[in-house]
Amino acid sequence: MKIVVIGGSGLIGSNLVRLLRSRGHEVLAASPDSGVNTVTGEGLDEAVRGAQVVVDVSNSPSFADADVLKFFETSTANLVDAEARAGVGHHVALSIVGSDRVPDSGYLRAKVAQENLIKKSGIPYSILRSTQFFEFVGRIAQSGADGKSVRVSHALFQPILSSDVVAVLAEITVGSPVNGTVEVGGPERFRMDDLVQRVLRANGDPREVITDSHALYFGAELNDESLVAGSDARIGSMHFQDWLTVAASQPPVPKVTAHSAASR
């Protein structure tokens, strides 16, 4: 099976490419570095020619509201148009749990716009919505930095190891299109402020974590329903403390520059 992974050089993309190749599939890791640019359309028709499946785990280089919306709308429109010309039979995209529940976040609004374009494209599709990655917790701390303290929401969230997301994504990629959305989340739910404090302490960071119900999570206030997966979600196998113990022994804790399913 020929599979094209858009964003194939990122955290999720590179691991997905490696896993699919190990299972005998012909996989093209497509990114601007390899001459495939979904925003300009450069190299896109050639990349998807002959592909049975296209997986989009790409991400915007800018998180400014207007930039990220333009990226996902332009990239997705170009991608599904190229897939239609090539006769691709399955479009797979990685999105974020809670995208439609946090409308004040420009990034999550852009992910919803991406999902809507996929659904309207007429191409059989599967959308995997993931909760945030373990590797992303450090980024949350950075976003709430306020001098010698960090202001973080007390809302529930359900982080997951990025490799667990890759495993589910690979399964969906080689399966039949679901023409719907699948969720995946970690095996535990945490208070965001508590988990950020654990990560800071594990890395010897002395900053005080201040719980603030109005602290913004990339532009939006959260509640306990914002970022947790539904009852029918797939569940990852790695527990956070097990990951943190290993990560903390190899400082610094790995960081990514976006969600997930971002640094995708």
ZIUR-V289268 format. One record per backbone hydrogen bond with DSSP energy under -1.0 kcal/mol. CO is the residue of the C=O (numbers start at 1). NH is the residue of the N-H. If there is no record, write none. Layout:
# ZIUR-V289268
CO/NH, CO/NH
This chain:
# ZIUR-V289268
1/26, 2/52, 2/53, 3/28, 4/55, 5/30, 6/57, 7/10, 10/14, 11/15, 12/16, 13/17, 14/18, 15/19, 16/20, 17/21, 18/22, 20/25, 21/24, 26/3, 28/5, 30/7, 30/8, 31/34, 31/36, 32/35, 37/41, 41/44, 42/37, 43/47, 44/48, 48/51, 53/4, 54/92, 55/6, 56/94, 64/68, 65/69, 66/70, 67/71, 68/72, 69/73, 70/74, 71/75, 72/76, 73/77, 74/78, 75/79, 76/80, 77/81, 78/82, 79/83, 80/84, 81/85, 82/86, 83/87, 83/88, 90/54, 91/126, 92/56, 93/128, 95/130, 96/99, 98/101, 102/105, 105/109, 106/110, 107/111, 108/112, 109/113, 110/114, 111/115, 112/116, 113/117, 114/118, 115/119, 116/120, 124/91, 125/179, 126/93, 127/182, 128/95, 129/184, 130/97, 132/160, 133/136, 134/137, 136/140, 137/141, 138/142, 139/143, 140/144, 142/145, 144/151, 146/149, 148/208, 149/146, 150/210, 152/212, 155/192, 157/190, 158/186, 160/134, 161/165, 162/166, 163/167, 164/168, 165/169, 166/170, 167/171, 168/172, 169/173, 170/174, 180/127, 182/129, 183/234, 184/131, 185/236, 190/157, 191/195, 192/196, 193/197, 194/198, 195/199, 196/200, 197/201, 198/202, 199/203, 200/205, 201/204, 208/150, 210/152, 212/215, 220/217, 223/226, 230/233, 234/185, 239/243, 240/244, 241/245, 242/246, 243/247, 244/248, 247/250, 263/11, 263/12, 264/13
